[in-house]
Amino acid sequence: MGFDKLTAPLADRPLIAHALAAFQACPEVEQIVLVAAADRQDEFRVIAAAFPKVVAIVPGGQERVESVLHGTAAFAEPRPLYVAVHDGARPLITPQAITACYEAAREYGAAVSAEPVTDTLHRVDDEGVATETVSRKNLWRMQTPQVVELAVLRELLQGVHESGGTITDEISLVLRAGGRAKVVENSEMNLKVTYPRDLALAEMLLRERK
């Protein structure tokens, strides 16, 4: 991005505030833990002050597994049964989509917000030359939130951390351990702000919703 996307201005507030607002408004959510860079805790504390469900702001780690471990250790008592892990760079998440994931997780043990793959997919070789077409049937693009039982997630994360492994998302960890995860289709745009152009698109969509 060339700048910190989490605090980039988006529809009159910092980008991450939109995700915090969605979780604040979701009746399934009792506590929010914000994982942020160690040297920017005060900055994020100012942003989080507008959201009463935020119970802690903790420093992240070098890898995702460490960051999620730090976050899941910071809940106040009584600790929640299920936890939703969400990328702060997804500002378009809605309370309704979060609720749908919690409901599915209670039935299946874990759940993830996602959308079906609609593009044609090709596998390429090391030179970037297309070698074969990959069927998109039953392929879904994973998003967040990803909802898992807190105790189960903590155990799985701890195992990966102790072995020096890494993860790309929490649902992959659940599947690797033989668990199940319900894919919950999100009919709303839930893009992850990755490129500067994504900010303009997110701004337009947020203003349309209002």
Secondary structure as GFF3:
##gff-version 3
##sequence-region A 1 210
A	DSSP	three_ten_helix	5	7	.	.	.	ID=ss1
A	DSSP	beta_strand	9	10	.	.	.	ID=ss2
A	DSSP	beta_strand	13	14	.	.	.	ID=ss3
A	DSSP	alpha_helix	15	25	.	.	.	ID=ss4
A	DSSP	beta_strand	32	36	.	.	.	ID=ss5
A	DSSP	three_ten_helix	38	40	.	.	.	ID=ss6
A	DSSP	alpha_helix	41	48	.	.	.	ID=ss7
A	DSSP	beta_strand	54	59	.	.	.	ID=ss8
A	DSSP	alpha_helix	64	72	.	.	.	ID=ss9
A	DSSP	beta_strand	82	85	.	.	.	ID=ss10
A	DSSP	alpha_helix	95	108	.	.	.	ID=ss11
A	DSSP	beta_strand	110	116	.	.	.	ID=ss12
A	DSSP	beta_strand	121	124	.	.	.	ID=ss13
A	DSSP	beta_strand	130	134	.	.	.	ID=ss14
A	DSSP	beta_strand	140	149	.	.	.	ID=ss15
A	DSSP	alpha_helix	150	163	.	.	.	ID=ss16
A	DSSP	alpha_helix	170	176	.	.	.	ID=ss17
A	DSSP	beta_strand	182	185	.	.	.	ID=ss18
A	DSSP	alpha_helix	196	209	.	.	.	ID=ss19
###
